[in-house]
């Protein structure tokens, strides 16, 4: 049976995290995901990857870890996830602790969706060279896994390098929460197979080819796909001809075990009708 979730971008004028989380759980969804941007430089040199002008709300994101902590505190069953956490923009030890603490306060319900980001100026403000973003992401994930799994952890890399240390608490989920890569390019299969537990792409491009490429890379590393998390995010505006009711069975047939719906970023009076439509649609397939 497939799982269904919601992706939202909480701002100061949208449905607030706790209220949305309560409704998400009461409506039967499996998960709730929040995105991340620490800020948006006004220079706007980096083109918006979806094309066109950058939506205004990109400068208004809540911090996902605070929002998800609020969501976890008022729920008991739904999973909470980042969609995605921009790993290069965080200090390794601080991020390891935030993830572990969120997994603790949610009692093991956290899903760690990750990405490296697209905004070069935003990364520069964090001291990160754009061309190094995926190398840094890799080392930080591998280093955090050491911190989560070991009483005394150390890591030696080009971008992340630290002597033996103590860092508690440890996550509820052994070895840390599942790491899902929220990106899609020709390089993703190798990256996913090396240091991730799942894939969270948008419903764009050759998803079937992506799954097969990941399957091949996993096999080369001796990793099985039976416990691999295949999630995909979509929405009414992203759906091809025939709409979501036709698209969902196609996504499930490809092998995705979770479909996550995009919540519009607007005022609550405009969000609730869309969320109710998603709930009605979800119940046809869940």
C-alpha positions in Angstrom: 0.0 0.0 0.0 1.3 3.4 -1.0 2.0 6.2 1.5 1.0 9.8 0.8 2.4 13.0 2.3 2.4 16.8 2.0 5.2 19.2 1.2 4.7 22.7 2.6 6.7 25.9 2.9 5.5 27.6 6.1 5.8 31.4 6.1 4.4 34.1 8.3 1.1 34.2 6.4 0.5 30.5 5.6 -1.1 27.8 7.8 1.2 27.5 10.7 3.2 24.3 11.2 1.4 22.9 14.3 -2.1 23.5 12.8 -1.1 22.0 9.5 0.5 19.0 11.2 -2.6 18.2 13.2 -4.8 18.4 10.1 -2.3 16.2 8.2 -2.4 13.5 10.8 -6.2 13.7 11.3 -6.7 13.5 7.5 -4.8 10.2 7.2 -1.6 11.4 5.5 1.6 9.6 6.3 4.1 12.4 6.3 4.6 16.2 6.3 7.7 17.8 4.8 9.1 21.4 5.0 11.7 22.9 2.6 14.7 25.2 3.4 16.4 28.4 2.3 18.2 30.4 5.0 17.9 33.6 2.9 17.9 34.8 -0.7 20.5 37.3 -1.8 19.0 40.2 -3.6 21.6 40.0 -6.5 19.5 37.3 -8.2 22.4 36.1 -10.4 21.5 32.4 -10.1 18.6 31.6 -12.4 15.6 29.9 -10.8 15.8 26.2 -11.8 12.1 25.9 -12.6 12.4 28.8 -15.0 10.9 32.3 -14.9 11.1 34.7 -12.0 11.9 33.5 -8.5 8.6 33.2 -6.5 8.4 35.9 -3.8 7.9 33.3 -1.1 11.4 31.9 -1.5 12.7 34.8 0.7 10.1 33.9 3.4 10.8 30.2 4.4 10.5 29.1 8.0 13.5 27.2 9.4 12.4 23.6 8.7 13.8 22.1 11.9 11.9 24.5 14.1 8.7 24.1 12.1 9.1 20.3 12.1 9.7 20.2 15.8 6.4 22.1 16.3 4.7 19.6 14.0 6.2 16.6 15.8 5.1 18.0 19.2 1.4 18.0 18.3 1.2 14.7 16.5 1.8 11.0 17.3 2.0 9.1 14.0 2.9 11.2 11.0 6.5 11.2 9.8 8.2 14.6 9.5 10.8 15.4 6.9 13.0 18.0 5.2 12.3 18.6 1.5 15.1 19.4 1.4 17.7 20.4 3.9 20.5 22.3 2.2 23.4 20.4 3.7 26.3 22.5 2.5 24.8 25.5 4.4 25.2 23.9 7.8 28.0 23.1 10.2 28.5 19.3 10.4 28.3 18.9 14.1 25.4 21.3 14.6 23.4 19.7 11.8 24.1 16.2 13.3 22.8 17.4 16.6 19.7 19.1 15.2 18.8 15.9 13.2 19.3 13.7 16.2 17.3 16.0 18.5 14.4 16.2 16.0 14.5 12.4 15.7 14.3 12.3 19.5 11.4 14.7 19.9 9.5 13.0 17.2 10.3 9.5 18.6 12.0 8.3 15.5 9.6 9.8 12.9 12.1 12.0 11.1 13.0 11.6 7.4 16.1 13.5 6.3 15.6 14.8 2.8 18.8 16.4 1.5 20.0 18.5 -1.3 23.0 20.7 -2.2 21.1 23.7 -3.5 21.1 25.8 -6.7 21.6 29.3 -5.5 25.4 30.1 -5.8 25.1 33.5 -4.0 23.3 31.9 -1.0 26.0 29.3 -0.7 28.7 31.9 -1.0 27.2 33.7 2.0 27.8 30.4 3.9 31.4 30.2 2.7 30.7 27.4 0.1 32.0 27.4 -3.4 29.2 26.3 -5.8 31.3 23.7 -7.6 32.1 22.1 -4.2 28.5 21.7 -3.0 28.0 18.0 -3.7 31.5 17.1 -2.5 30.7 18.9 0.8 27.3 17.3 1.0 28.8 13.8 0.6 31.4 14.3 3.3 28.9 15.9 5.8 26.5 13.0 5.4 29.2 10.4 5.9 30.6 12.3 8.8 27.1 12.7 10.4 26.5 9.0 10.1 29.7 8.4 12.1 28.5 10.8 14.8 25.0 9.2 14.9 26.3 5.7 15.1 29.4 5.9 17.4 30.0 7.1 21.0 33.3 8.5 19.8 33.3 9.7 16.2 36.0 11.1 13.9 36.1 11.9 10.2 38.9 12.7 7.8 38.0 14.4 4.5 38.9 17.3 2.4 36.0 19.5 3.5 35.0 17.9 6.8 37.8 16.9 9.1 37.6 16.5 12.9 39.4 14.7 15.7 37.6 12.1 17.9 34.6 13.8 19.6 31.5 13.2 21.7 28.1 14.4 20.3 24.8 13.5 21.9 21.9 12.7 21.8 21.9 9.9 19.3 18.9 9.5 17.0 16.1 7.1 18.0 16.5 5.4 14.6 19.6 3.2 14.8 22.4 4.9 12.8 20.3 7.9 12.1 17.2 8.7 10.1 16.8 7.6 6.5 18.6 10.0 4.1 16.7 10.7 0.9 18.3 12.6 -1.9 16.0 15.3 -3.3 17.7 15.9 -6.6 17.8 14.5 -10.1 20.8 14.5 -12.5 23.1 12.0 -14.2 25.2 12.1 -11.1 22.4 11.2 -8.6 22.4 7.4 -9.0 26.0 7.1 -7.9 25.6 9.5 -5.0 22.4 7.9 -3.8 23.9 4.4 -3.9 26.9 5.5 -1.9 25.4 7.5 1.0 21.6 7.6 0.8 18.7 5.4 1.8 16.2 6.8 -0.7 15.3 9.1 -3.5 12.9 12.0 -3.5 12.8 13.6 -7.0 10.1 15.9 -8.5 7.7 14.3 -11.0 9.8 15.5 -13.9 12.1 13.9 -16.5 12.8 10.2 -17.0 11.9 8.8 -13.6 11.9 5.2 -14.8 15.4 5.6 -16.2 16.5 7.1 -12.9 15.2 4.2 -10.9 16.9 1.7 -13.2 20.2 3.7 -12.9 19.9 3.7 -9.1 19.1 -0.1 -9.1 22.3 -0.7 -11.2 24.5 1.4 -8.9 23.0 -0.3 -5.8 23.7 -3.7 -7.3 27.3 -2.8 -8.0 27.7 -1.9 -4.3 25.9 -5.0 -3.1 23.0 -3.0 -1.8 19.4 -4.4 -2.0 16.5 -2.3 -3.3 13.9 -4.0 -1.1 14.4 -1.5 1.8 15.2 1.5 -0.4 12.8 4.4 -0.1 11.4 5.7 -3.5 9.4 8.8 -2.9 8.3 11.4 -5.5 6.7 14.8 -5.1 4.0 16.2 -7.4 1.0 18.4 -7.4 -2.1 19.6 -9.3 0.0 22.1 -11.3 2.7 19.6 -12.1 0.4 16.8 -13.3 0.5 15.9 -17.0 -2.5 15.5 -19.2 -5.1 13.4 -17.4 -4.4 15.0 -14.0 -3.1 13.5 -10.8 -5.8 10.8 -10.6 -4.3 9.3 -13.7 -0.7 10.1 -12.8 -0.6 8.5 -9.3 -1.2 4.9 -10.6 1.6 5.5 -13.1 4.0 6.6 -10.3 3.1 3.6 -8.2 3.7 1.3 -11.1 7.2 2.7 -11.5 7.9 1.6 -8.0 7.5 4.7 -5.9 6.3 3.8 -2.4 5.4 7.4 -1.4 3.7 10.2 -3.3 4.0 13.7 -1.7 1.8 16.5 -2.7 2.9 20.1 -3.0 0.9 22.6 -0.9 0.5 26.0 -2.5 2.2 28.9 -0.7 -0.5 31.4 0.0 -3.0 32.4 2.7 -4.8 29.7 4.6 -8.2 30.5 3.0 -6.6 29.5 -0.4 -4.6 26.6 1.0 -7.4 24.7 2.7 -9.5 23.9 -0.4 -6.4 22.5 -2.2 -5.5 20.4 0.9 -9.0 19.0 1.0 -8.8 18.0 -2.7 -5.5 16.2 -1.9 -7.1 14.4 1.0 -10.0 13.3 -1.2 -7.6 12.1 -3.9 -5.3 10.3 -1.4 -8.2 8.3 0.0 -8.8 6.8 -3.4 -5.4 5.2 -3.4 -4.3 4.8 0.2 
